[in-house]
Amino acid sequence: MVQIAGRANGGAAIRRFSRARRGVGNAGSGLQRSPRKRAVNQRRVTYVLLILPSLVLIGLLDIYPLIYGISQSVHGGTLVTSGPYVGGSNYRIVLTAPQYWQAVRFTLVFTVVGVFGSWAVGLAFALALRPKLPWAGTLKVLLLLPWVVPVVVSTTAWNWLVATPQSPVPALLRALGFGSIEPLAGPLSAVVVVCLFKVWVSFPFMMMMMSAALAAVDHSVYEAAQMDGAGSWGQLRHITMPLIARTTYISWVLMTIFCVNDFASIFLLTEGGPDAATQSVVVLAYNTVFFAFKTGPGVAVAFTVTLPLFVMSGLLYRRIKRAAVAE
């Protein structure tokens, strides 16, 4: 027993001597953790210093203009001076103006047609070009041209096609017996032209999104479905659409933001006319600020679309999470 106790005491002494040689006392490992804590703190400081320039840049480019815009929306000033504080008067003026609700209706039509029209056309091309067809790669590159070409060039080409009675499209319609038609002169026809232009210029983006999603689907799933007797429509409905649902929802979110904030396409084609028929909320905000010189109401118009976009993005984000879980 004495021998065993001596060995135990000797082992404890050896462990204490080993800790002392490493710079650790009998009280614990406090001296050993101190360098680790210093290293962790140094890494944290380094991370903060590396992130700080980006945070400052984001603050200058995004946060400061947002705060300044909110301030402008509750003041009755101009582009030069903020003017007196008016509270929510600018928002009341905007929300009670018939011109604003006309712009909201057109924005809804433009967004719905732009999102689902471009998605339907893009998905159709993605499905058609999914098999290994000859010249499929070259055809995809050519189909990207409407998205790649600057919008100024695209709108100029469409204006040449439809703007005047001597343009090719009105001349073709006259030759077919439809009479004298100027697509950009009538309110309804102008809305149709602007919406078709948005679909034409946006479907390549949707095509690439859908092509990427389809490329990730395993072909063995389709082989198993065919063995079970599923036809083409059944495979599309029960296999393809559920498996690409996450990418579909993401593309809808992005395209909705693109459509609501699209200023160039509408302004370069029609400038919001005729009779404000194609004036979206963004174009109305621009006209209010830079033509009517009413900065407060114009900025308020722009901010009225922010909350609906947040709500819509949140709802679709929940669908994206559910789709991710389903996959």
Helices and strands as residue ranges (DSSP letters): H 2-21, H 30-58, I 59-63, H 64-73, H 89-95, H 98-112, I 113-117, H 118-128, H 136-143, H 145-148, H 151-162, H 168-175, H 187-215, H 219-227, H 232-235, I 236-240, H 241-243, H 245-260, H 264-269, H 281-290, H 295-303, H 306-326
